[in-house]
Amino acid sequence: MPDTLSKGRPLLNVEHLRKVYESSTGTVEAIGDISFSMTSGELVCIVGPSGCGKTTLLKCIAGLLRPTSGAIALDGRAVTGPPPSMALVFQEYGRSLYPWLTVRGNVELPLKHKKLSASERTRLVDDALAAVGLDHATASYPWQLSGGMQQRVAIARAVAYQPEVLIMDEPFAAVDAQTRADLEDLVRALHRERGMSILFVTHDIDESVYLGERVVVLSKSPTWVQEDLAIDLAPERDQITTRALPRFTELRTHVYEQIQRAKRGEAVRPAA
């Protein structure tokens, strides 16, 4: 489980990240200059216009894509490949689960690469499945579950792995509104009760404000950080009361306005 006693220590640092793609027709500057950081125990949401490079940014942070320039560090160590202390949850949960493995088998699989005893693996899997409300479905197969339950399996797998930071790439975009609300509350619970450090990318403005302690708003491509907004809502949140607050409306309206400015190219990047 993440070390909640170290909450607030520097964890992830992205400094002057730039990514340029080379092609036969020339170069495309996907990311211009992105810098931001997060501390241990934070839940940071990233939003921006469509095509602004959110997925490219995540691939660089996860060590799956080499940046053209700039630096990424996780817990003080440069990211040059996939960090062993990072877990990812993707939007396409169906592709991330193995249909021939049971729910338990899918959650346990990454733990087999760690030096753990069988009893410790069992404990971690049981704990993770209970945390996401799937302790009754351990013997089921992914194809027997709803989309929301399959995504819970993917989240449980990440929880059992005990990462330093959990990266979630638009994980609820493919589920219905009611399931999405339930999964949002699950993420909030994992963050608050377990001190999990979560970097959450979404295209949903309301979701970013409801979930995040901070919302990092990206400009259109070539991308830079247009605003890093603190979300001053109470830590205890629920789908009815929180979303009805005047402050929630103010914050989501502000983020929406920033994204519209980004789309129109009105935002001016500050001088370095």
N, C-alpha and C positions, 0 to 999 in steps of 0.2 A: 504494500500500500504506500502511496506517496507520503513523504515525510512532511506532515502538516506543521511540525515544529519549525521547519525552515521556510514557512510561508513568507513571501515577500522578498526572498533573495533573488538576484538576477538569474534568469533561466534561459530565455531565448533573445538573441540580439541579431537584427538584420540591419546591415549598414551599407548604404549606397549601392544597393543591389540593382544591377542592370542586366537585361537579357536581350540580345539581338539575334534574330534568326537569319541565316544566310540561305539564299535560294538562287535559282538560275535567273530570276528576274530582278535580283537585287537583295537588299537587306530590309528587314522589318524589325523595328525597335518595339518589342512587346512591352518591356518594362524600362522606363527611363531612369528613375532613381528613387528607390524605396528604402526608407529607414524607419524602423520602429523596434520596440522591445517589449517583452512581457516578463513579469516576475513569477516565481513559483506560487501556485495556488490561484492564479488569475484565470478568468474566463473572458477572452478577448474575441470579439466578432469582427469580421472583415466584410465590408460591402463595397459595391462599386457598380458602375454601368456595365451592361453586358459587353463582353469582349475586352474588358480592361486588363485582363491578365491574371485574374485571381487563381486560376488553376496552374498557370505557369509559376506564379509565386509559390504556391504550395509544393509543387514538384521540386523547386529549388530548395525550399526549406527542408523537405524530406530527403534531400540528397539524391533524388531521381533524375535531376536535370542540373547540369553545370552552368552556373551563371557566367555571363560574359565578363563581368567585373563586380567588385563588391565582396562583402564577406558575410557569412552566416555562422553564428556560434551557438551551440546548445550546451548550457552548463559550463561555459568557459572553454569548450572544445570546438575547434573549427569543424563545420559540416562539409565533408568531402565525399560522402557516400551515405546510404541510409543508416541513421544512427540506431544502435540497438536499444536505446532508451526512449524510442518514439513509436507510437502506434497510430495508424490511420484508419478512419472509417469513411467509406466512399458513398456516393449517392446510389450507385448501382449495387445494392446489397446482394442481389441474386448472383452476380458474377464473383462476388468475394467469398461466397460460401461453397463448400464442396457438397454436392447433392447426395453423394454416396456415403457421407459421414452423418452420424446423428448430431443433434444439437450439442451434446456433450463432446463428441469427437471434434466438431468444428471449433469449439471454445478451447479445448485442450491442445489442439495441434501446435500452436506456436510455442507452448510451454515445453514441448518435447526437445526444443533446441536449447533449453536452459538446463543447467545442472541442478535439477530438483529431484527429490525422492518422489516415488509414486504417491505416497500419502500427502505430500505437500502439493503436488499437482491436483490431486482430488480436492483438497481443501480450497485451493484457489478457484477451481472451476465451480464448486458448489457455492462459494461465496459470490462469485460473479453472476451466476445464474439467478441466485436469490435477489441480488441487487437490481436486476432488470425484470424481475417478476416471471422468470421462466423455469423455476425449480420444479414445476410440474410437467415440463415438456422435454426432459433430458433425453428420452429415448426416441423422440420424434425426429423425422428428417426435414430438412428445409422446405422441400416441396409440399410437405403436409401443413405448412404454416402460412398465415397471412403475410402480406408484405411488411406490415408493422412489426410482427413477431420476428420475421427474418432479420430486420434491421436491429432488433433487440439482441439477437444472437451475435451479430457483428459487433455491437457495442459491448456485450458480455465478453467476447474474445479479447477486446482491447482492455477491458477492466482487469481480466485475469492476468494479462501480460504485465500489469503494473508499470506502465510507462512513466517517464518523467513528464512528458507532454503528450496529450492526445490531440491529434489533428482531425477535424471533421470537415469534409468537403461537400457542402450542400447535402447533408445526409437525409433530409426529410422531404426533398423536392418531389419524390415519386410516390408519396403516400397521401391519403385523403386528409382533410382538414382536422377531423376529430383525432385521428391517429397521430397527426403531426403535433397537436397540442399535448397529447399524452407523452410523446417522445421528448418534446421540449421540457416538460416538467421532470422527466427522467434525467435529462442532462443537468438541469438545475440541481436536482437532488444529489447526483454523483459529485458535482462540483462542491456543494456546500457540506455534505456529510463526509466526504472522503478527501476533500482538499485537492481534487484533481485539477491539474493545469490543462486548460482546454483552449485551443485556437480553432474557432468555428467560422467557416466561410459560408455565407448565405447570400441569396439574391433577394430575400424577403426582409424588408426594412423593419416591419413590426417584430419579426422574430429576433432580429439583431438587438433591438432595444429591450425586448422582454428577457432575453438570455444574458446579455453581456454586462460586464462591469465597465467595459470600454467598447466603443465602436470605432474602428479604423476605417475611414471613408477614403477610397481610392479614386483618383482622377480617371479620365478616359486614357486610352493608350496614346503615346508612351507614358506609362503609369508612374505616378508619385503619390505620396500620402497627402491628400487634400485636407483632412482633419483627423485628429485623434481625440475623440469625444468621450469624456467621463460620463457614465450613466449613474446619476445620483438617485436611483430608486432604492427602496429598502431591500435588503437581501432576501427577505421572505416575500415571495411573489406567487400569485396564482392567476389563472387565466381570466377570471372574471373581475376581481377587484383591481388588480394591477393595470389591466388594459383599460379600465374605466377611469383611471386617475387623470386629472388635467395635466400633470407633469409628464405622464406617458405620452399623451397626445402632443405636447410641446416638443418632446424629444424626437418622436417619430416624424413629426412635421419638419423639424430642423434637418434631420438626416435626409428626408425626401428632397428637400430644397437643395441640399448640397449635391445630391446625385443629379438632379435636374441641371444644376449649374455646370456640373462636370460634363454632362451630355452636350450642353450648348457650347462648351469650351470657354465658359466665362471665368472659371476659377484661375487665379494667377498664382503660379508656383513661386514661393518665396525665394529670394536670392540665397545662394549657398553661403 
